[in-house]
Amino acid sequence: MLDFSRYHDAVRYMEGLSNIASGPDYMKSRPHDPSIYIKRMQWFLDLIGNPERGFKYIHITGTAGKGTVASMIHRSLIMDHKKAGLFTSPFVTTSIEKIQVGDLYIAPDEFADIVKAMKPKIDQAFAKCPWGGPSYFERFLAIALIYFKKLQCQWVVLEVGCGGRYDATNVIPAPIISAITNIDYDHTHILGKTLTKIARDKAGIIKKGSKFFTTETRPRLRQIMEDICKEQSASYAYVKGGNKELVEAMGFKTADVQLPARFEIVQQKPLVIIDGAHNKAKIRHTAEQLKKLKFNKLHLVFALAANKDRSITNQIPADFIYPTRFSNPERQCMNLGGYTDAHQALDAALKKAGPDDAILITGSFYLAGELRQRWYAEESILNARLSTVYPFLFHR
């Protein structure tokens, strides 16, 4: 096994910067002028040499499914022998999962090298940028763009972090394609408490001359997107169907992708499913996926962030529940009672479950990533630069 100490040091440095006060945080509050987050990202990119320039972009947002769509498009580009980078959010187990070129995540040592080279620029930003130093998400986006530039990518597929209009990824030049998978209630404290406000925020990724696609089914929300497309001289297309149909409508070949912690089956007898669903739309999809499986009793291990609605788990018809928490120190976890140690909650479920039962771990990506390490340890992911071994890699 390789030595990943430099990587772990780099990750600790990147995460530790979050304790520096740098003004209002877009992920926690919505100030009067949220455009400062675009300005802050652009200021930092200007400082590091504008690595965002020179790519053909595909920009994806939506309440659910955006990570899957982004990954499917990226896989299609790779199958078509294009040099393509992929930036997604959030990671499941380890930070390199956010940044990928071709089949593999960024190498841990390359990640550490970029962080080391970027430190003086981060110092300068915290000292001189009118809007404060770059946020955690913005720092990772910068690393991804530097890496994509270094590897001479032609295409870059970007999944937004939150919303669209004021998301850090929206600093990019006009993309070739932008897309909204769907609209539902999530991050309402940031994007607005109505679907109309959320739709307008997400539609902020539509730029002049680009091609726009959506699978959103509600006409009143699609009208908002269509109106913005007209304002931006962008083409508009509504696609009936799901993720696969959306990708095909864009002109890409579709290929099955299994993302970590997206209804991922990691064990049989009992069946263990890890799913990072954390809002109503995603939990609904999880419940639909469960209906396709055969099992006896369902055991639900779940944790929720403090700002979530506890009732979202009511959509899961569990026979036994094991409420717990995740251990990420930067995010508040809802006090659900039950188990304060997520691993003890999982142990209890595994002990009680019969061989024909199913155990579902859901409610939070943090919980999913924490417990997924039972089956896929962080060090093995860092070593392979993969979250799992996919069939399409067997030719390597």
C-alpha positions in Angstrom: 0.0 0.0 0.0 1.3 3.4 -0.9 2.0 6.2 1.6 -0.7 8.8 1.4 0.5 11.1 4.2 1.1 14.0 1.9 -2.5 13.7 0.6 -4.0 13.5 4.1 -2.0 16.6 5.1 -3.3 18.4 2.1 -6.9 17.5 2.8 -6.6 18.6 6.5 -5.2 21.9 5.3 -8.0 22.4 2.8 -10.7 21.5 5.3 -9.0 23.4 8.2 -9.2 26.7 6.3 -13.0 26.7 7.0 -12.3 28.1 10.4 -11.1 31.5 9.0 -13.9 34.0 9.1 -14.4 35.4 5.5 -17.8 37.0 5.5 -21.2 35.5 4.9 -21.2 31.9 3.6 -23.5 31.2 0.7 -24.2 27.7 2.0 -25.5 29.1 5.3 -27.2 32.4 4.5 -28.3 34.5 1.6 -27.0 38.0 1.8 -28.5 40.9 -0.1 -25.9 40.5 -2.9 -25.2 36.8 -3.4 -23.3 37.7 -6.6 -20.3 38.2 -4.3 -19.7 34.5 -4.5 -19.3 34.6 -8.2 -17.0 37.6 -7.9 -15.0 35.9 -5.2 -14.5 32.8 -7.3 -13.5 34.8 -10.4 -11.1 36.9 -8.3 -9.3 33.8 -7.2 -9.3 32.2 -10.7 -7.8 35.4 -12.0 -5.1 35.2 -9.3 -4.1 31.6 -10.2 -4.0 32.2 -14.0 -7.6 31.5 -15.1 -7.5 27.7 -15.4 -11.2 27.9 -16.3 -10.5 29.1 -19.8 -10.2 26.9 -22.9 -12.5 24.0 -22.2 -15.8 22.9 -23.8 -18.1 22.8 -20.8 -21.2 20.8 -20.0 -23.0 22.3 -16.9 -25.5 20.2 -14.9 -27.8 21.2 -12.1 -31.1 19.9 -10.6 -32.5 18.7 -7.3 -31.8 15.0 -8.0 -29.9 13.0 -10.5 -27.4 15.7 -11.6 -24.4 13.6 -10.4 -25.6 10.6 -12.4 -26.3 12.6 -15.5 -22.9 14.3 -15.3 -21.2 10.9 -14.8 -23.1 9.4 -17.8 -22.1 12.2 -20.0 -18.5 12.0 -18.9 -18.4 8.2 -19.6 -19.9 8.8 -23.0 -17.1 11.4 -23.8 -14.5 8.9 -22.7 -16.1 6.1 -24.8 -15.8 8.6 -27.7 -12.1 8.9 -27.0 -12.4 12.5 -25.8 -10.1 13.8 -23.1 -12.6 14.8 -20.5 -12.6 16.0 -16.9 -15.5 15.5 -14.4 -16.1 17.6 -11.2 -18.9 16.4 -8.9 -20.1 17.2 -5.4 -20.1 15.9 -2.8 -17.5 13.1 -2.4 -18.5 9.9 -0.6 -15.4 8.6 1.2 -12.4 10.6 0.2 -11.7 14.0 -1.5 -10.3 12.8 -4.7 -13.7 11.3 -5.7 -14.7 14.9 -6.7 -12.1 15.2 -9.5 -11.7 12.7 -12.3 -10.1 12.6 -15.8 -10.8 9.6 -17.9 -11.3 6.5 -15.9 -9.4 7.6 -12.8 -9.7 10.1 -9.9 -6.9 12.6 -9.5 -3.8 10.9 -8.0 -3.4 11.6 -4.2 0.1 13.0 -4.7 -1.0 15.2 -7.6 -3.7 16.6 -5.4 -1.1 17.3 -2.7 1.2 19.0 -5.3 -1.5 21.3 -6.5 -2.5 22.2 -3.0 1.1 23.0 -2.1 1.5 25.2 -5.2 -1.8 27.0 -4.4 -1.1 27.8 -0.8 0.6 31.2 -1.5 -2.3 32.2 -3.7 -4.8 31.2 -1.0 -2.8 33.3 1.5 -3.0 36.2 -0.8 -6.8 35.8 -1.4 -7.6 35.7 2.3 -5.4 38.9 2.8 -6.5 40.9 -0.2 -9.7 39.7 -1.9 -12.6 42.1 -1.2 -15.0 39.2 -0.7 -12.7 37.0 1.5 -10.8 33.9 0.8 -12.2 31.1 -1.4 -14.6 28.7 0.3 -14.0 25.0 0.7 -16.1 24.3 -2.4 -14.3 27.0 -4.4 -10.9 25.7 -3.4 -11.8 22.3 -4.7 -13.2 23.7 -7.9 -9.9 25.5 -8.5 -7.9 22.3 -7.9 -10.1 20.5 -10.4 -9.7 23.2 -13.1 -5.9 23.3 -12.6 -5.8 19.5 -12.9 -7.9 19.5 -16.0 -5.7 22.1 -17.6 -2.6 20.2 -16.6 -3.9 17.0 -18.3 -5.0 19.1 -21.4 -8.7 18.1 -21.2 -10.8 19.1 -24.1 -14.1 18.7 -22.3 -15.2 19.4 -18.7 -18.4 18.2 -17.1 -19.4 20.2 -14.1 -22.0 19.4 -11.5 -23.0 22.4 -9.5 -22.6 22.4 -5.8 -25.9 24.2 -4.9 -28.5 25.9 -7.1 -26.9 27.5 -10.2 -27.0 31.3 -10.6 -24.6 32.0 -7.7 -22.9 28.6 -7.5 -19.1 28.9 -7.9 -19.2 26.7 -11.0 -21.2 29.4 -12.8 -18.0 31.5 -13.3 -17.3 29.4 -16.4 -17.7 30.8 -20.0 -20.8 29.9 -21.8 -21.1 26.1 -21.9 -21.8 24.0 -25.0 -24.7 22.4 -23.1 -26.4 23.2 -19.8 -29.2 21.1 -18.2 -31.6 21.0 -15.3 -32.6 17.5 -14.3 -35.6 18.5 -12.1 -36.8 21.0 -9.5 -37.8 20.1 -6.0 -37.5 21.5 -2.4 -33.9 21.4 -1.2 -31.5 24.0 0.2 -34.6 26.2 0.6 -32.7 28.5 3.1 -30.4 29.4 0.2 -32.4 29.0 -3.0 -35.8 30.1 -1.8 -38.9 28.5 -0.3 -40.9 28.2 -3.4 -40.4 26.0 -6.5 -40.5 29.1 -8.7 -37.6 30.7 -6.8 -35.6 27.5 -6.9 -36.3 27.1 -10.6 -35.1 30.7 -11.3 -31.9 30.1 -9.3 -31.1 26.8 -11.1 -31.9 28.4 -14.5 -29.1 30.8 -13.8 -26.7 28.4 -15.5 -28.3 29.1 -18.9 -25.9 31.3 -20.9 -25.9 32.9 -24.3 -25.7 30.6 -27.3 -25.7 27.4 -25.3 -28.0 24.4 -25.8 -30.3 23.8 -22.8 -32.2 20.6 -21.8 -34.5 19.7 -18.9 -36.6 16.7 -17.8 -38.6 18.9 -15.4 -42.3 17.9 -15.9 -44.2 20.9 -14.5 -45.1 23.3 -17.3 -45.0 26.4 -15.1 -41.4 25.7 -14.1 -40.4 24.8 -17.6 -41.8 28.1 -18.7 -39.3 29.9 -16.5 -36.5 28.1 -18.1 -37.8 28.6 -21.6 -38.2 32.4 -21.0 -34.6 32.6 -19.8 -33.4 30.6 -22.8 -35.1 33.2 -25.0 -33.4 36.1 -23.1 -30.0 34.4 -23.5 -30.5 33.3 -27.2 -30.1 29.7 -26.0 -31.9 26.7 -27.5 -34.5 25.0 -25.3 -35.5 21.4 -25.2 -37.9 19.5 -22.9 -37.1 15.8 -22.7 -39.7 13.3 -21.6 -38.2 10.6 -19.5 -35.4 10.2 -17.0 -31.6 10.5 -16.9 -30.9 8.2 -19.8 -33.3 10.0 -22.1 -31.9 13.4 -21.1 -28.3 12.2 -22.0 -29.5 10.7 -25.3 -31.3 13.9 -26.2 -28.0 15.8 -25.8 -26.5 13.5 -28.5 -24.4 11.3 -26.2 -24.3 7.5 -26.1 -25.6 6.2 -22.8 -23.7 3.8 -20.6 -24.6 2.4 -17.2 -22.7 4.0 -14.4 -22.8 2.9 -10.8 -21.9 5.8 -8.6 -20.8 5.1 -5.0 -23.6 5.6 -2.5 -26.3 5.9 -5.1 -28.5 3.0 -4.3 -25.4 0.9 -4.2 -25.6 -2.8 -3.2 -22.5 -3.7 -1.3 -23.5 -7.0 0.3 -25.8 -9.9 -0.1 -27.5 -12.1 2.6 -28.5 -9.8 4.1 -28.8 -7.3 1.3 -27.1 -4.0 2.2 -27.8 -0.9 0.2 -26.0 2.4 0.7 -27.8 5.5 -0.6 -26.9 9.1 0.0 -30.4 10.4 -0.5 -31.0 13.5 1.7 -34.0 15.3 0.3 -37.6 14.4 -0.5 -37.0 13.9 -4.3 -34.0 11.6 -3.7 -35.8 9.6 -0.9 -38.8 9.2 -3.3 -36.5 7.7 -5.9 -34.9 5.4 -3.3 -38.4 4.2 -2.3 -39.2 3.4 -5.9 -35.9 1.5 -6.3 -36.7 -0.6 -3.2 -39.9 -1.8 -4.9 -37.8 -3.5 -7.6 -36.0 -5.7 -5.0 -37.2 -8.8 -3.2 -36.5 -9.1 0.5 -38.3 -10.0 3.7 -37.9 -7.3 6.3 -36.4 -3.9 5.8 -34.0 -2.4 8.3 -33.4 1.4 8.0 -30.2 3.0 9.3 -30.4 6.7 8.9 -29.0 10.1 9.9 -30.1 13.6 8.9 -28.4 17.0 8.8 -30.0 19.4 11.3 -31.6 21.5 8.5 -33.5 18.6 6.9 -37.1 17.5 7.4 -37.3 14.4 9.6 -40.5 13.3 7.8 -38.6 12.5 4.6 -37.7 9.1 5.9 -41.4 8.3 6.3 -41.4 7.4 2.6 -39.3 4.4 3.4 -41.5 1.5 4.6 -39.1 0.1 7.2 -39.9 -2.7 9.6 -37.0 -1.7 11.9 -35.3 1.6 12.3 -31.9 2.5 13.7 -31.6 6.3 13.9 -28.0 7.6 14.3 -25.7 10.4 13.4 -22.8 11.1 11.1 -19.5 12.3 12.5 -18.6 15.2 10.1 -17.5 18.0 12.5 -18.4 20.8 10.0 -22.1 19.9 9.7 -24.7 19.7 12.4 -26.5 16.5 12.7 -30.1 16.1 13.8 -30.6 14.6 17.2 -32.7 11.5 16.4 -32.1 9.6 19.6 -31.1 6.0 18.9 -27.4 5.4 18.3 -24.7 8.1 18.7 -22.2 5.8 17.0 -23.2 5.0 13.4 -21.1 1.9 13.3 -23.0 0.5 16.4 -26.3 1.3 14.5 -25.0 -0.7 11.6 -23.8 -3.5 13.8 -27.3 -3.7 15.4 -29.0 -3.9 12.0 -26.6 -6.6 10.8 -27.1 -8.6 13.9 -30.9 -8.4 13.8 -31.3 -8.9 10.0 -32.0 -12.3 8.6 -30.3 -13.6 5.4 -33.4 -12.7 3.3 -33.7 -9.2 4.8 -32.5 -5.9 3.5 -30.6 -3.1 5.3 -30.8 0.4 3.8 -28.3 3.1 4.9 -29.6 6.5 3.9 -30.4 10.1 4.8 -27.0 11.7 4.4 -24.0 11.5 2.1 -21.8 11.8 5.3 -23.4 8.8 6.8 -23.2 6.9 3.5 -19.5 7.6 3.2 -18.7 6.8 6.8 -20.3 3.4 6.7 -19.3 2.5 3.2 -15.8 2.2 4.5 -16.8 -1.2 6.0 -16.8 -2.5 2.4 -14.5 0.0 0.6 -11.8 1.5 2.8 -10.4 5.0 2.0 -6.9 3.7 1.5 -8.0 1.2 -1.1 -9.9 3.9 -3.0 -6.8 6.1 -2.9 -4.6 3.2 -4.1 -6.9 2.3 -7.0 -8.1 5.8 -7.8 -11.5 4.2 -8.1 -14.5 3.8 -5.7 -15.2 0.3 -7.1 -13.9 -1.9 -9.9 -16.3 -1.4 -12.8 -16.7 -4.0 -15.6 -15.7 -1.4 -18.3 -12.2 -1.3 -16.7 -11.5 -5.0 -17.1 -9.8 -4.3 -20.4 -7.1 -2.2 -18.7 
